[in-house]
Structure formats: structure tokens, C-alpha cells
Amino acid sequence: MAVAIPEAMNVIQLVYLLAALASLTFIILLAAKLYSIGIAVMFGILGLIPLVGLIILLSVNNKATQALREAGYEVGFWGASKHPKSF
């Protein structure tokens, strides 16, 4: 049983690393569409810092929500509607 715990920790660390890499990738891709490439790269680098990464994620999410609402989409907790609102 002493060998199973370190192996489980390796799996947990691998899952955490993959989730962090996916998060950084999506932050960079979304920031490149909403801002510029330079800011997206800066956000990617700063996203490696634990608390700063969370703040950047919230900032990019807020900007994306604003862009969707300006385009006429209804944005809620579960995401955006597929059809724009008609006025």
C-alpha cells in the first residue's frame, strides 16, 4: 500500500498540470480575439502566477461576456443563448 499513494499523487499532479495548461491555452486564445496578440501573450505569462491567473481569467471572462451582450446574445450562468435577442 505504501507504493499506491505516491502513484496516486502523480496522477493527481498530472491532472492538475493538464487542467492548468488547458486553462492557460484558452485564456490566451480568447484574449487574442478580444484584445491583441501582445496582451494575450502577457496574460499567458502572468497566468502562471497563482492568484494573478485567477484575476486574469475573470477579466477575460468579463470582456467576453460584454462582447457577447453587445452583439445581442443573452448571457447567463449556463452560457450564452444560441440565438441573439430580437428587439
N, C-alpha and C positions, 0 to 999 in steps of 0.2 A: 504494500500500500504506500510505502514511502516514495516510490517512483511515480505513482499516478498523480500526485499533487503537483510536482514541477511540470509534468506534461500538460496537465490541465491549465496551469498558469501560462504556458507557452501558447496554447490555443486561445486563451482569453486575450493575451497580449497581441496575438496576430489579428484577431477580430477587431480589437481596438485600433490597431495600426491601419487596417484596411478601411475602417469607418472614418478615421481622421483623414486619410488620403482622398477618399471619395468626397468628403466634405470640402476639403481644400480645392479639389478639382471643380466641383460645382460652384463654389464661390468665385473662382477665377473665371469660369465660363460665363456666369451670369453677370459679373462685374464688367467683363469685356463688352457685353451687349449694352449694359446700362451706362457705363462710364466710358473709359478709354482703355486701351491695352496697358498703358503705363500704370494707371491706377489699379487695374486688375492684377498686375504683377506685384505691385506694392501690397495690395490686400492679401495676396497669396503668401508673401514673405511674412507679413505681420500676423497672418492667421496661424502661424506656427507657435506664437506666444499664447499660452492658455486663455487668459481672460480677455485679451485683446482679440483673439479669434472669435470669441462669442459676440463681442461688441460689433465686429466687422460683419459677422453673419446676420445679426439683427439689422444693421444698417443697410446691407444689400437687400435683405428681405423687404424692408420698408420701402426702399426705392422701387423694387419690382412691383409691390402692391400698388404704389402710387401710379406707376406706368400703366398697369392693367386697368385701374379705375379711370384714368384719363382716357383710355381707349374705349371706355364704355362697358367694361366687363364688371360683373358683380363678384366681389371677392369676399369670401367668408372663412370661417375656421377650417372647413374641409377643402379649401381651394377656390379656384375661380370657376364661374359657370362657363359652359362651352359656347353659349350664345350671348352676344352683347345685349345689354338692356336697350330696349327701344323706348324712346321718349316721345 
